[in-house]
Every structure is written in C-alpha cells, then in structure tokens.
Amino acid sequence: MTVAKDLIQLGKLVAAQHGWAEAKAFKAYEMADADKARLAASGVEILKVFSKVEPVEGTPMAAWLSAALAVQLERHLTAPVHVVAGVLAVDGVPVYGRRAPVDGAAVFGAEDLLWSGHVWVMVGPYVVDIGLFRAAYSADCPAELARHVHSVFGQDKGLYVDLWRRTRQSGLSYEPQYVLSRDEVTRLMGGAYRLIAPN
C-alpha cells in the first residue's frame, strides 16, 4: 500500500470510530514547537514509568505503552490523538502483523488481548511510536527489525516521531488496520496499570 492510500485508509478508520470531524482534524493538524516539547516530555515520562517492567512473552507491550502515551498526550496537547493497530513493515516486509482483514472490535474488546500486529499513536499526521526502540533492543525482537533499527537509528533511542509520509524514507511502513475507540484505549490502560502496579 502506498502512503497516500494508507492515509486515506487511516482517515476512514478514524472517521468510523470517532466521526468525520475527527478525521478532518487529524489530517489538518500541524505540530507547533510547544507541542513537540510536550510530546517529548510525555514520552520520556511514560518510558521512565515502564523502564523496569520486563516484557513477558505474548504480552502486548507496544499496545500498553501506546495507550499510556495517548492518554498522557490527550492531557497535554490540543491535538487529535489516536491509537492505531496494524502492520509494521521493514523495507516492505511485515515484522509485526499480517496484511489480512482484522476484526479490531473483537480483538481489542476481548478480555485477553491476543494481537501479533503493532500498535502506535498518531498525533495528527505524525507517527509516534513508543514501542519501536524498546522492541528493537529486546532479545526477542524479529531479526530484521533489530538489524534495521541498529543500522539506521543506533542505540539508546526512546521515542520515534516522524510525519507519516516520511517514515518510508527510514525504511519503516506503518499500515493501519484499526483505530481504537476511547473505551478500548481505557481498557488497555487498565492492563498497563496492572503491569506497573501489580496487586
């Protein structure tokens, strides 16, 4: 899928979940310097909170991190913020997820989240991926993604932010399949809180 088709697809997914006004706002948003600073600070804060949490095989770490970041960003920005699930590909080859129809409401409405795809945040037309570098630096990362991140970005990175149309210049493809509802993001936040503050 091309970036233009992906953008049209994402606009439709945003509209389906949140209405056409939200879809228009997402496409029209331009990030001011103040919002960039708030976004960076929010990312650092969420990463710090989760820094000591060890990922467990089969847990949707990117989904939990993205939900936590989205909630934080909604508190600090006046931007359209959406949590998106889909395929993450490196040089056109999927490393998380499959290019097949997804019943997002069933997946993200289930008691236990079983999701092999990727989850990221869109702030207007910007991809904000808080799970990318954490995954790439972990032992169980797909080899293609680990190699790519190490060669293109290096070590010790925390938050990937770029205009969606430019992500492919870095060899990354974010292919949307579902935009989460506010209730689904809240449910993911519950999982995130249980992770950082177990009973």
C-alpha positions as CSV (number, residue, x, y, z in Angstrom):
1,M,0.0,0.0,0.0
2,T,1.3,3.5,-0.8
3,V,1.5,6.3,1.8
4,A,-1.4,8.1,0.0
5,K,-3.6,5.0,0.2
6,D,-2.6,4.4,3.8
7,L,-3.5,8.0,4.7
8,I,-6.9,7.6,3.1
9,Q,-7.4,4.3,4.8
10,L,-6.5,5.8,8.2
11,G,-8.8,8.7,7.6
12,K,-11.7,6.3,7.0
13,L,-10.7,4.3,10.1
14,V,-10.6,7.4,12.3
15,A,-14.0,8.5,10.9
16,A,-15.5,5.1,11.5
17,Q,-14.5,5.2,15.2
18,H,-14.6,8.9,16.0
19,G,-16.5,10.7,13.2
20,W,-15.6,12.7,10.2
21,A,-14.8,15.9,12.1
22,E,-12.0,14.0,14.0
23,A,-10.8,12.6,10.7
24,K,-10.5,16.1,9.2
25,A,-8.8,17.4,12.3
26,F,-6.3,14.6,12.2
27,K,-5.3,15.4,8.6
28,A,-5.2,19.2,9.1
29,Y,-3.1,19.2,12.3
30,E,0.4,20.8,12.2
31,M,2.7,20.3,15.2
32,A,3.9,23.5,16.9
33,D,7.3,23.6,18.8
34,A,5.4,23.7,22.1
35,D,3.6,20.5,21.2
36,K,6.8,18.9,20.2
37,A,8.3,19.7,23.6
38,R,5.2,18.4,25.4
39,L,5.2,15.2,23.3
40,A,8.9,14.5,24.0
41,A,8.4,15.1,27.8
42,S,5.4,12.8,27.8
43,G,7.3,10.1,26.0
44,V,10.2,10.3,28.5
45,E,7.8,10.2,31.4
46,I,6.0,7.0,30.1
47,L,9.3,5.3,29.2
48,K,10.6,6.0,32.7
49,V,7.5,4.6,34.4
50,F,7.8,1.4,32.3
51,S,11.6,1.2,32.4
52,K,11.7,-1.6,35.0
53,V,8.9,-3.6,33.5
54,E,10.2,-6.8,31.9
55,P,8.2,-7.8,28.8
56,V,6.5,-11.2,29.1
57,E,6.2,-13.3,26.0
58,G,2.8,-12.9,24.5
59,T,2.1,-9.6,26.3
60,P,1.1,-6.6,24.1
61,M,3.8,-4.2,25.4
62,A,3.5,-1.8,22.4
63,A,-0.3,-1.7,22.9
64,W,0.0,-0.9,26.6
65,L,2.8,1.7,26.1
66,S,0.8,3.4,23.3
67,A,-2.4,3.6,25.3
68,A,-0.5,5.1,28.2
69,L,1.2,7.6,26.0
70,A,-2.0,8.5,24.2
71,V,-3.8,9.2,27.5
72,Q,-0.8,11.4,28.6
73,L,-0.8,13.3,25.3
74,E,-4.5,14.0,25.4
75,R,-3.9,15.7,28.8
76,H,-1.1,17.9,27.5
77,L,-1.9,18.6,23.8
78,T,-4.9,20.0,21.9
79,A,-4.0,17.8,19.0
80,P,-6.1,14.9,17.6
81,V,-4.5,11.8,19.2
82,H,-5.5,8.3,18.1
83,V,-4.2,4.8,18.9
84,V,-3.8,2.7,15.8
85,A,-3.3,-1.0,15.3
86,G,-1.8,-2.5,12.2
87,V,1.2,-3.9,10.4
88,L,4.8,-2.6,10.9
89,A,7.0,-3.5,8.0
90,V,10.7,-3.0,7.3
91,D,11.6,-2.3,3.7
92,G,8.1,-3.5,2.8
93,V,8.3,-6.9,4.7
94,P,6.0,-7.2,7.7
95,V,7.8,-7.8,11.0
96,Y,4.7,-7.3,13.2
97,G,1.2,-8.3,11.9
98,R,-0.2,-9.7,8.7
99,R,-1.8,-8.0,5.7
100,A,-5.2,-9.6,6.3
101,P,-8.6,-8.3,7.4
102,V,-8.8,-7.6,11.1
103,D,-11.9,-7.5,13.3
104,G,-10.4,-4.8,15.6
105,A,-13.5,-4.6,17.8
106,A,-13.3,-8.3,18.6
107,V,-9.5,-8.3,19.2
108,F,-9.4,-5.2,21.3
109,G,-12.7,-5.9,23.1
110,A,-11.6,-9.3,24.3
111,E,-10.7,-9.9,27.9
112,D,-7.2,-11.1,27.0
113,L,-5.5,-9.2,24.1
114,L,-4.1,-11.6,21.5
115,W,-2.5,-9.3,18.9
116,S,0.5,-10.1,16.8
117,G,0.5,-6.8,15.0
118,H,1.9,-3.5,16.1
119,V,0.3,-0.6,17.9
120,W,1.3,3.1,17.7
121,V,-0.1,6.6,18.3
122,M,-1.0,9.1,15.6
123,V,-0.8,12.7,16.6
124,G,-2.4,14.3,13.6
125,P,-0.3,13.1,10.6
126,Y,2.6,12.2,12.9
127,V,3.6,8.6,13.8
128,V,4.5,8.5,17.4
129,D,5.9,5.0,18.2
130,I,6.9,4.4,21.8
131,G,7.3,0.7,21.3
132,L,9.6,0.6,18.4
133,F,13.0,1.0,20.0
134,R,12.1,-0.9,23.1
135,A,11.2,-3.9,20.9
136,A,14.2,-3.5,18.7
137,Y,16.6,-3.5,21.7
138,S,15.0,-6.6,23.2
139,A,16.2,-10.2,22.9
140,D,13.0,-11.5,21.3
141,C,12.8,-8.8,18.5
142,P,12.4,-10.0,14.9
143,A,15.9,-10.0,13.5
144,E,15.0,-7.8,10.5
145,L,13.7,-5.1,12.8
146,A,16.6,-5.3,15.2
147,R,19.2,-5.0,12.4
148,H,17.3,-2.2,10.7
149,V,16.9,-0.1,13.9
150,H,20.5,-0.6,14.9
151,S,21.8,0.4,11.4
152,V,19.5,3.4,10.8
153,F,19.0,4.8,14.3
154,G,21.7,3.3,16.5
155,Q,21.5,2.6,20.3
156,D,19.7,4.3,23.2
157,K,16.7,5.8,21.4
158,G,13.4,6.0,23.2
159,L,10.6,7.6,21.0
160,Y,10.2,7.5,17.3
161,V,8.3,10.5,15.9
162,D,8.0,11.4,12.2
163,L,5.5,12.6,9.7
164,W,3.8,9.5,8.4
165,R,4.7,10.3,4.8
166,R,8.4,10.3,5.7
167,T,8.5,7.0,7.6
168,R,9.2,5.0,4.5
169,Q,12.4,7.1,3.9
170,S,13.6,5.4,7.1
171,G,12.6,2.0,5.7
172,L,9.5,1.7,8.0
173,S,5.9,1.2,6.9
174,Y,3.1,1.8,9.3
175,E,0.0,0.2,7.7
176,P,-3.2,0.9,9.6
177,Q,-5.9,-1.8,10.1
178,Y,-7.9,-0.4,13.1
179,V,-8.3,2.7,15.1
180,L,-9.1,2.0,18.8
181,S,-12.1,3.6,20.5
182,R,-11.7,5.6,23.7
183,D,-13.2,2.7,25.7
184,E,-10.6,0.3,24.1
185,V,-7.8,2.6,25.0
186,T,-9.1,2.8,28.5
187,R,-9.2,-1.0,28.7
188,L,-5.5,-1.1,27.5
189,M,-4.6,1.4,30.2
190,G,-6.0,-1.0,32.8
191,G,-3.6,-3.6,31.5
192,A,-0.8,-1.1,31.7
193,Y,-1.6,-0.1,35.2
194,R,-1.7,-3.7,36.4
195,L,1.7,-4.2,34.8
196,I,3.4,-1.3,36.7
197,A,1.4,-1.6,39.9
198,P,0.6,-5.4,40.4
199,N,-1.6,-6.4,43.3
